[in-house]
Amino acid sequence: MPSPVRHWLARGLDVVAALVLLLALVRFVVLPQLHPAPMKAPPVALATHPGGRFDLARVRGQLVFLDFWASWCEPCQASIPLVQHFRRTHPGVTVVSVDVGEPSHVVEPFAARFAMGDVVLDPDETASHAFGVEGFPTLVAVDPSGWIRARWVGYDAGIEGAMEQTVTRFGAPRTTASR
């Protein structure tokens, strides 16, 4: 029959082992989900609407918001006016609207209806796949060094405030003369 001291010592070691496992689970599974490590933004070069090219590498040194959307997406239709308002009221911040999977003849009237500026086309969904877009709208913030620093998926009535916080945290606005 084991002594009471051995019994309590064994139970204490069981508790310590359980705590170590719990801490490892929190450290390696839970915390990375809450605060994912930043990733380098993939290289993106897309046609602009109504013509030209957008190249993410050419705006390195600036904070860039990429707003992935599609014209058929109802949450996008609610979000676009908010993102476009932010773009118009923050001329020192680069906000690019990325239409995903649609031809330009669909994008043109939609962009006009919403008075959208800086619209680029991702008809084959290359950029959206590269950025891991799985739902619409998805807004991605790329810091001046090219790291993805924030991501919002779905409609968010407070998106302008979240974008403002991201500007404060990760990027000094460029001057309007460089636009």
C-alpha distance (Angstrom), angle and dihedral (degrees) to the residues before:
residue distance angle dihedral
M1 . . .
P2 3.80 . .
S3 3.75 119.0 .
P4 3.83 119.1 -109.6
V5 3.81 90.5 -114.8
R6 3.79 91.9 56.2
H7 3.78 90.7 46.7
W8 3.83 92.8 53.0
L9 3.79 91.1 43.1
A10 3.82 90.7 52.9
R11 3.82 91.2 48.3
G12 3.81 90.1 48.1
L13 3.80 90.9 52.4
D14 3.82 89.3 49.2
V15 3.80 89.6 54.0
V16 3.82 91.8 48.1
A17 3.82 90.9 49.5
A18 3.81 90.9 49.6
L19 3.81 91.0 49.7
V20 3.80 91.6 49.6
L21 3.81 90.1 51.5
L22 3.80 91.3 46.9
L23 3.81 92.5 49.7
A24 3.81 91.0 48.1
L25 3.81 90.2 50.7
V26 3.81 91.3 50.5
R27 3.82 93.2 45.0
F28 3.80 98.5 46.0
V29 3.82 103.6 29.0
V30 3.81 113.1 21.0
L31 3.82 102.9 36.9
P32 3.83 95.6 48.2
Q33 3.82 88.2 55.2
L34 3.80 92.0 51.3
H35 3.81 95.7 43.1
P36 3.80 109.1 18.8
A37 3.77 116.3 -162.0
P38 3.80 112.3 -103.4
M39 3.79 116.3 -99.9
K40 3.80 128.8 -152.8
A41 3.79 110.9 -103.5
P42 3.79 112.8 -112.8
P43 3.80 117.5 -115.7
V44 3.78 110.1 -91.3
A45 3.79 128.5 -172.4
L46 3.81 116.4 168.7
A47 3.78 139.4 165.6
T48 3.78 114.5 -99.9
H49 3.75 127.3 -137.0
P50 3.00 120.1 -85.1
G51 3.82 91.9 9.7
G52 3.77 143.2 -43.8
R53 3.77 132.8 61.4
F54 3.79 137.2 -76.2
D55 3.80 115.8 -153.5
L56 3.80 117.7 -176.4
A57 3.82 90.1 -152.9
R58 3.82 90.5 61.2
V59 3.81 91.8 60.1
R60 3.82 93.8 49.5
G61 3.78 108.0 137.5
Q62 3.81 91.9 44.8
L63 3.77 132.6 86.3
V64 3.81 107.0 -111.5
F65 3.80 129.4 -164.9
L66 3.81 114.9 -158.6
D67 3.81 111.6 -161.7
F68 3.83 109.8 -162.0
W69 3.83 113.3 -161.0
A70 3.80 145.4 142.2
S71 3.80 128.4 -141.6
W72 3.83 93.9 -122.9
C73 3.82 91.9 55.7
E74 3.83 112.1 103.5
P75 3.83 95.0 -163.2
C76 3.83 87.2 51.8
Q77 3.80 90.0 53.8
A78 3.81 88.2 55.5
S79 3.81 94.2 43.9
I80 3.81 100.7 44.2
P81 3.83 95.5 71.1
L82 3.82 89.6 53.6
V83 3.80 94.0 48.5
Q84 3.82 91.8 44.4
H85 3.81 90.7 49.5
F86 3.81 88.9 53.1
R87 3.82 89.7 48.8
R88 3.81 92.3 51.4
T89 3.81 94.7 45.3
H90 3.83 94.3 45.5
P91 3.81 105.0 50.4
G92 3.80 91.4 167.9
V93 3.81 92.7 62.0
T94 3.80 123.5 78.5
V95 3.81 111.9 -129.1
V96 3.80 116.0 176.8
S97 3.82 122.3 -172.0
V98 3.81 110.9 -146.5
D99 3.80 116.2 -160.7
V100 3.79 108.5 -154.0
G101 3.78 124.8 -147.0
E102 3.79 101.4 -12.7
P103 3.81 133.6 111.6
S104 3.79 119.9 -114.5
H105 3.83 93.2 -108.8
V106 3.83 87.9 64.7
V107 3.80 94.5 43.1
E108 3.81 97.0 49.1
P109 3.85 99.4 66.9
F110 3.81 91.7 37.8
A111 3.82 92.7 52.6
A112 3.81 90.2 47.1
R113 3.83 92.1 49.5
F114 3.80 90.9 54.2
A115 3.84 95.1 38.2
M116 3.79 89.3 -123.6
G117 3.77 123.1 180.0
D118 3.79 130.3 -165.2
V119 3.82 95.0 27.5
V120 3.79 118.9 172.6
L121 3.80 129.1 -173.1
D122 3.81 126.9 -124.9
P123 3.83 99.3 175.4
D124 3.82 95.5 159.1
E125 3.84 92.2 42.3
T126 3.80 93.2 -123.5
A127 3.80 94.8 136.8
S128 3.79 94.7 42.2
H129 3.82 90.4 52.4
A130 3.81 91.3 46.4
F131 3.81 89.8 54.1
G132 3.81 93.1 44.3
V133 3.80 95.3 -116.6
E134 3.80 108.4 177.4
G135 3.80 101.6 161.1
F136 3.78 140.7 23.8
P137 2.88 134.5 -75.5
T138 3.80 99.8 25.5
L139 3.78 119.5 171.5
V140 3.81 118.3 -165.8
A141 3.82 126.2 -169.2
V142 3.81 117.4 -150.5
D143 3.80 114.9 -167.9
P144 3.83 124.0 -136.6
S145 3.82 90.5 -93.6
G146 3.81 92.6 54.7
W147 3.82 99.4 -102.0
I148 3.80 122.3 136.2
R149 3.79 103.5 -120.9
A150 3.80 105.1 169.9
R151 3.78 141.0 15.0
W152 3.78 130.7 -171.1
V153 3.80 122.1 -170.9
G154 3.79 122.4 -165.5
Y155 3.76 132.7 7.5
D156 3.81 115.1 -36.3
A157 3.81 118.5 -179.9
G158 3.82 88.5 -158.9
I159 3.80 96.0 52.1
E160 3.81 94.0 118.4
G161 3.81 90.8 57.7
A162 3.80 90.9 47.6
M163 3.81 90.2 50.2
E164 3.82 90.1 49.0
Q165 3.82 90.5 52.4
T166 3.80 89.5 50.0
V167 3.81 90.9 51.9
T168 3.81 89.5 50.8
R169 3.78 93.0 47.6
F170 3.81 104.3 38.9
G171 3.74 113.6 18.0
A172 3.73 142.9 33.8
P173 3.78 109.6 -140.5
R174 3.77 116.2 -108.5
T175 3.77 119.2 -122.4
T176 3.79 118.2 -91.5
A177 3.81 88.9 -121.9
S178 3.82 89.9 70.2
R179 3.78 93.5 54.0
